[in-house]
Amino acid sequence: MTKELMIHKENDPERSLYIIFTVMNKLFALPIEQISEIIQLPEMDVPNNAPPYLAGLINLRGQIITAIDPYPILGSERSVYKQDNLVIVTSFEEGSIGLVVDAIIDTVNFDINESVVASNPINDPYIDFVSMWESNLIYFLNLGAFLKKAESESFEDYTNKEKSFKSLAADEASASKFKKRAAGLSKVIKTDVSIAGYNDKKYVLFSLNNEIYGVNLKSVKEFCKENLSSVVPVPCTPKFIIGVYNLRGEFITVIDIKPFLGIVDNPVRERVKFIVINSDCFKVAVIVDDILDIDEIAEERKLTVNNESSAVNKYISSELIWDDERIASILDVDRLLKEENIFVEDAV
């Protein structure tokens, strides 16, 4: 790669990252800043005489989180909980609130000034505005107003009857899975580790050939999903340079980092996802298989690694415990992009 291909950073219009999720087949959005982490739905303790919108209480590594079910607030009743339901754990005021959702669709970078279709066409106090995204309407949720609506609802058919979480599990297999998740989430991790260099706690986790990697959110500019035809190849460059992509008038170099991580180089798919990353001096787009999560990682969940032990590990600053079964490797973005093999001074 010639150094001219590495596009220097410029000031972009004000844009914000949002998580897009579904509830009752509608798309909703919350800003990343309000989200601590996203977890798979576990078994929850349901207090006696809990109102319909209170799904239950979750023991999240020693912290008790109240989980809200949006279905009753939106005028419906949830029939069953499914294994692929998720809980978005939000940072709200001085505590945390969980929001039970049907699925996470994507992470999208919105320029609010350009994206707003209407300020509040449905006249609901908990919707700040509505936008279009891939031919679908997205409702941008005001979390505070949403919770106030829940507390103010009368729920006319609510008779203070007792309910249990297990009664809403689809089957015994699901109930067992929910119980196992709850047991895993309740564990307080007490690993004695020392990590330097990561002041921000939020990480973007993504997959490459079934391996999990992460980058600190402070290095991430935005996420893109495009057809490969939108990326223009550059002649006489190494194979890992996929090409350049026109991102709102700015040309971004798209690279495949698998060769640097020792991952088998599979053909790039026609529909590609990439993460636009800021380094100290440059902005590049890194191709990924899938974006898995944006998680707020406590320091005690990080593990140190010897980054001089192999050619691959030198790009890994640390590892973190993502869930009960998986470990994510955290990339040292600046070190990777300063690798001399990234730059090609002469044509090849």
C-alpha positions in Angstrom: 0.0 0.0 0.0 1.3 3.4 -0.7 1.0 5.9 2.1 -1.2 8.1 -0.2 -3.8 5.3 -0.1 -4.2 5.8 3.7 -6.8 8.6 3.9 -6.0 11.2 6.6 -8.8 12.1 8.9 -11.1 15.0 8.3 -13.9 16.5 10.3 -17.1 14.8 9.4 -20.6 16.2 10.0 -22.0 15.4 13.5 -23.0 11.7 13.4 -24.0 9.3 16.2 -24.0 5.5 16.5 -27.3 3.8 17.2 -28.3 0.2 18.0 -31.3 -0.8 15.8 -33.5 -3.5 17.4 -36.9 -5.0 16.9 -39.9 -5.2 19.2 -43.3 -6.5 17.8 -41.9 -6.3 14.2 -41.1 -2.6 14.5 -37.6 -1.1 14.3 -36.4 1.1 17.2 -33.1 2.8 17.9 -31.1 3.8 21.0 -27.8 5.7 21.0 -24.7 3.7 21.8 -24.0 6.1 24.7 -27.0 4.8 26.6 -26.1 1.2 26.2 -23.8 -0.7 28.6 -24.0 -4.1 27.1 -26.3 -6.6 25.3 -26.9 -10.0 26.9 -28.9 -13.1 25.9 -32.1 -13.4 27.8 -31.6 -15.3 31.1 -34.1 -16.6 33.6 -35.3 -13.7 35.7 -36.8 -13.4 39.2 -40.3 -12.0 38.9 -41.5 -10.1 42.0 -45.0 -10.9 43.3 -47.7 -8.6 41.9 -45.3 -7.2 39.4 -47.0 -5.0 36.8 -47.1 -6.4 33.2 -44.2 -4.2 32.0 -41.8 -5.5 34.6 -40.3 -8.6 33.1 -38.1 -9.4 36.1 -34.9 -8.9 37.9 -31.5 -10.0 36.6 -28.4 -10.7 38.7 -25.7 -9.3 36.3 -22.4 -10.2 38.0 -23.6 -9.1 41.4 -25.6 -6.0 40.2 -29.4 -6.4 40.2 -30.9 -5.1 37.0 -34.6 -4.4 36.5 -35.7 -5.7 33.1 -38.6 -4.0 31.3 -40.8 -5.7 28.7 -41.9 -3.2 26.0 -44.8 -5.4 24.8 -47.4 -4.2 27.4 -46.3 -0.6 27.0 -46.8 -0.9 23.2 -50.3 -2.4 23.7 -49.7 -6.1 23.4 -49.1 -9.1 25.5 -46.0 -11.4 25.2 -47.0 -15.0 24.8 -43.6 -16.7 25.3 -39.9 -15.9 25.7 -37.6 -17.3 23.0 -34.0 -18.3 23.3 -32.9 -15.7 20.8 -34.5 -12.8 22.8 -32.0 -10.3 24.1 -31.7 -7.8 26.9 -30.2 -4.4 26.1 -28.7 -3.1 29.4 -28.9 0.6 29.4 -27.2 3.2 31.5 -30.1 5.3 32.9 -29.7 8.1 35.3 -27.7 6.7 38.2 -28.6 3.0 37.5 -29.1 0.4 34.8 -32.3 -0.7 33.1 -32.7 -3.8 30.9 -34.9 -3.7 27.9 -36.1 -7.1 26.6 -36.1 -7.0 22.7 -36.8 -9.5 20.0 -33.6 -9.1 18.0 -30.6 -6.7 17.3 -30.6 -5.8 13.7 -27.6 -3.6 13.2 -25.4 -0.7 14.4 -25.9 2.4 12.3 -24.3 5.8 12.1 -27.0 8.5 11.6 -26.6 12.2 10.8 -29.7 13.3 12.7 -29.9 16.6 10.7 -30.2 14.6 7.5 -32.1 11.5 8.7 -35.2 12.8 10.4 -38.4 12.1 8.5 -40.7 13.5 11.2 -40.3 14.8 14.7 -43.1 12.6 16.1 -45.7 11.6 13.6 -47.5 9.2 15.9 -47.6 11.7 18.8 -46.1 9.3 21.3 -44.1 11.0 24.1 -41.5 8.2 24.1 -40.5 8.7 20.4 -38.2 11.6 19.7 -38.4 11.3 15.9 -38.7 8.9 13.1 -36.3 8.1 10.2 -36.0 5.9 7.1 -33.4 3.2 6.9 -33.2 0.7 4.1 -36.8 1.4 3.2 -38.0 0.8 6.8 -39.2 3.3 9.4 -37.1 3.5 12.6 -38.5 4.9 15.8 -35.9 6.7 17.9 -36.7 5.9 21.5 -36.6 8.3 24.4 -35.8 5.9 27.2 -36.8 8.2 30.0 -40.2 9.0 28.5 -40.7 5.3 27.7 -40.1 4.4 31.4 -42.4 7.2 32.5 -45.1 5.9 30.2 -44.8 2.4 31.7 -45.2 3.7 35.2 -48.2 5.9 34.3 -50.1 3.2 32.4 -53.2 1.9 34.1 -53.3 -1.5 32.4 -57.0 -2.0 32.8 -57.0 -5.8 32.6 -54.2 -6.0 35.1 -55.5 -7.7 38.3 -52.2 -8.0 40.3 -52.1 -11.7 39.6 -48.9 -13.5 40.2 -46.8 -14.6 37.3 -43.6 -16.6 36.9 -40.8 -16.4 34.4 -41.0 -20.2 33.7 -44.6 -19.9 32.6 -43.5 -17.8 29.7 -40.7 -20.1 28.5 -41.6 -21.7 25.2 -40.6 -25.2 26.3 -38.5 -27.2 28.8 -35.4 -26.9 26.6 -35.8 -23.1 26.6 -36.4 -23.0 30.3 -33.2 -24.9 30.9 -31.2 -22.6 28.7 -32.5 -19.5 30.4 -31.6 -21.0 33.8 -28.0 -21.8 32.6 -27.6 -18.3 31.3 -28.8 -16.8 34.6 -26.2 -18.9 36.5 -23.4 -17.7 34.3 -24.4 -14.1 34.4 -24.6 -14.1 38.2 -21.0 -15.0 38.6 -18.8 -12.2 39.9 -15.4 -12.5 38.1 -12.4 -11.9 40.4 -9.5 -12.3 38.1 -6.4 -10.5 39.2 -5.2 -8.8 36.1 -3.4 -5.6 35.1 -4.3 -3.9 31.9 -3.0 -0.5 30.7 -4.0 1.6 27.8 -7.8 1.2 27.7 -9.4 4.0 29.5 -12.8 3.6 27.7 -14.8 0.6 28.7 -16.9 0.0 25.5 -15.7 -2.4 22.8 -17.0 -3.4 19.4 -16.9 -7.2 19.1 -16.8 -8.8 15.7 -16.1 -12.2 14.1 -13.5 -13.3 11.5 -13.7 -17.0 10.5 -15.5 -17.9 13.7 -12.9 -16.2 15.9 -14.0 -13.2 18.0 -12.0 -10.0 18.0 -12.7 -6.5 19.4 -11.6 -2.9 19.1 -12.2 -0.1 21.6 -15.2 2.0 20.6 -13.1 5.1 20.8 -11.2 3.9 17.7 -14.4 3.2 15.7 -15.8 5.9 13.4 -18.8 4.0 12.0 -20.1 0.7 10.5 -20.9 0.1 6.8 -22.5 -2.7 4.9 -22.1 -2.5 1.1 -21.9 -4.6 -2.1 -18.3 -5.5 -3.0 -18.9 -3.7 -6.3 -19.0 -0.4 -4.3 -15.3 -1.0 -3.4 -13.0 0.1 -6.3 -9.9 -2.2 -6.7 -6.5 -0.5 -6.7 -4.0 -2.0 -9.2 -0.6 -3.2 -8.2 -1.4 -3.5 -4.5 -1.1 -6.5 -2.1 -4.0 -8.9 -1.9 -5.1 -7.7 1.5 -6.0 -4.3 0.1 -9.5 -4.8 -1.2 -9.8 -1.3 -2.7 -11.1 2.1 -1.9 -14.6 3.1 -0.9 -16.3 6.5 -1.3 -17.8 7.3 2.1 -19.8 10.5 1.5 -17.1 12.1 -0.7 -14.1 10.8 1.3 -12.1 7.8 -0.1 -11.4 5.2 2.5 -9.0 2.3 2.0 -10.6 -1.1 2.7 -8.3 -3.8 4.0 -8.6 -7.4 5.0 -6.6 -8.0 8.2 -6.9 -11.8 8.2 -3.4 -12.4 6.8 -1.9 -10.4 9.7 -3.8 -12.5 12.3 -2.9 -15.8 10.8 -6.4 -16.5 9.7 -7.1 -18.6 6.6 -7.8 -16.2 3.7 -11.3 -17.0 2.5 -12.8 -15.2 -0.5 -14.5 -11.9 0.3 -18.3 -12.2 0.1 -20.3 -10.0 -2.4 -22.1 -8.3 0.5 -19.4 -7.0 2.8 -19.4 -5.5 6.3 -16.6 -3.3 7.5 -15.7 -1.1 10.5 -14.3 2.3 9.7 -11.4 2.7 12.2 -9.5 5.8 13.3 -5.8 5.3 14.1 -3.5 8.1 15.2 -3.1 9.5 11.7 -5.2 7.5 9.3 -8.7 6.2 8.7 -9.2 2.8 7.2 -12.1 0.3 6.8 -11.5 -3.2 8.1 -13.6 -6.0 6.6 -15.4 -8.3 9.2 -17.6 -11.3 8.9 -20.2 -10.0 11.3 -20.5 -7.4 14.1 -21.6 -9.3 17.2 -21.9 -6.8 20.0 -21.0 -3.5 21.6 -20.2 -4.3 25.2 -19.1 -2.3 28.2 -16.3 -4.4 29.6 -15.3 -4.1 33.3 -11.5 -4.2 33.9 -11.8 -7.5 35.8 -13.0 -9.3 32.7 -9.8 -8.5 30.8 -6.8 -10.8 30.7 -3.3 -9.9 29.8 -1.4 -11.6 26.9 2.2 -11.8 26.0 2.1 -9.9 22.8 5.6 -10.8 21.8 5.0 -14.6 21.9 4.2 -14.9 18.2 3.8 -12.9 15.0 0.1 -12.9 15.4 -0.1 -12.1 19.1 1.8 -8.9 18.7 -1.4 -7.3 17.3 -3.4 -8.5 20.4 -3.2 -6.1 23.4 -5.4 -8.2 25.7 -8.2 -10.8 25.8 -11.5 -10.4 27.5 -14.1 -12.8 28.8 -17.2 -12.2 26.7 -19.5 -14.8 28.0 -19.4 -18.2 29.7 -17.8 -20.0 26.7 -16.0 -17.5 24.6 -12.9 -15.3 24.7 -12.5 -12.2 22.5 -9.0 -10.9 21.4 -8.7 -7.1 21.6 -6.7 -5.7 18.7 -4.0 -3.1 19.1 -5.2 -0.9 16.2 -2.4 1.5 16.1 0.2 -1.2 16.2 -1.4 -3.1 13.4 -1.7 -0.1 11.1 1.9 0.9 11.8 3.1 -2.5 10.6 5.7 -2.0 7.9 4.1 -4.7 5.7 1.0 -2.6 5.5 2.9 0.1 3.5 4.2 -0.6 0.1 6.5 2.1 -1.2 6.9 0.7 -4.7 4.4 -0.9 -7.1 4.3 -4.7 -6.9 
